[in-house]
Amino acid sequence: MSDYLSITPEEREQMLSVLGINDVSELYADIPKSLRKRKVTLSAGRSQQEAYDIFAAFAAQNKTYDSVFLGAGSYRHFIPSVVKSLTSREEFVTAYTPYQAEMSQGILQAVFEYQTMICNLTGMDVSNASHYSGATAAAEACIMCSDKSRKVVTFDNINPDTLDTLRTYLGARAVELAVLPAVGGHAVLPEEGVGTATVYFESPNYYGLLEDGAAVCEGVKSTGGKIVMGCNPLSLALFKSPGELGADVAVGDGQPFGMPMSFGGPYLGYMAAKKEYMRKLPGRIVGETTDADGNRAFVLTLQAREQHIRREKATSNICSNQALCALTAAVYLSSMGKEGVREVASTCASNAHYLAGELVRVGAKLFYEGEFFHEFVTVTPHKASAIIRALDRQNILGGLALDAHRILWCCTEMNKKADMDKVVKTVEGAYADGI
């Protein structure tokens, strides 16, 4: 504003004309008038010790639970100490986008290894590195696949945050979005098919259910459509990969691979695809080559951002270096190993099935039929919110109340049998009290 006031009236009028407005105040039209008039009064400065005491008091208001049974997109997993030890090294934390290959071999190799692991997990040919979140990865993948059909079909059993992101991204690109109702919690294609539309579905879906991915992919491909499949990457240690099922693109959130819940981020949106989509992938792809002396070397093979290529051909606005979260996932996967990741996934599934069985034993019912991974939904005539509060009094963070009577539960390898038995006992007591 100060620069605006310092220019001449003629320059000011010219600037307003270029912007298509009559007064600079029009730039703030979307801000409510009550907020525009509010005066901000800053308190006097604080010493370092005073500031520390203030924030310590804020931190003391947080509640730390003994056990957590809440998932719905963010999961509490054990993180080996080597993950933080390596990813907090200054050469990784401060690394910028690796434009100069000769100066960035370490970062480039880290990205290359991450891409390789994601391709192995998803059964795909190529991976970028990476997106800001699983939701943005899903939206970008749908845009990439719907360049001709201009239509995306999804289901109302996907993560609500992802659905909102799809609406935002696709609406801005004039791509039609059709949201079909799930049948018994599952993604089922309509009898007439979806034509050449791009279909996005998740397995496990938001309610934890495993979809018949092969049937969905076959149905979409039979009419010339394309498939974007969203997956919790940990589940791929146990079940068929999107590539094996016939999906064109695999997306999801890599948060289970070494990233703490952290109040919702930063997380990692992974995206992997079949080879024919390689030049359309947003983000960056690191490739392997040899240097002038024949030694193994790494380079940025494909860069889809507008600063690298013609703006009209750009497919990405990923500006900063996203490799730190990708590196975190790569270190986690390397430290756990193939068998370790499979053991974690198996333990998560086993714990969830044990808890579900015990909750059914004391009076709850599974709301959906079908197999699930590590999340499931129960329903009772009792109030879900009251059950959550009863668990809270026992220092247990319960599941997510979906409505008045349904709860979405989650188990990971962090939940011991004693923790689950305490949940069941608390729920049983709440039922006895008739809440």
Protein Blocks (a to p, Z undefined) as FASTA:
>chain_A
ZZmmmpcfklmmmmmmmnopabfklmmmmpcfklmmpccdddddddfklmmmmmmmmmmm
pccdfbdcbehhpacddddfklmmmmmpmklmmpccdfblmlmmmmmmmmmmmmmmmmmm
nopabdcdddfbfklmmmmmmmmmmmmnopacddfkbcfklmmmmmmmmmmnopacdddd
deehiacddfklnmjadcddddddfkopacdfklmmmmmmmnopacdddddfklmmmmcc
fklnopabdcddfklnopafknopacdddddddfklmmmpgcjdddddddfkopacdddf
bacbfklmcfklpcbfcfbdcklmmmmmmmmmmmnommlmmmmmmmmmmmmmmmmmmmmm
nopacfbgcddfkbccdddfbdfklmmmmmmmnopacdddfblmbccddddfklcfklmm
mmmmmmmmmmmnoZZ
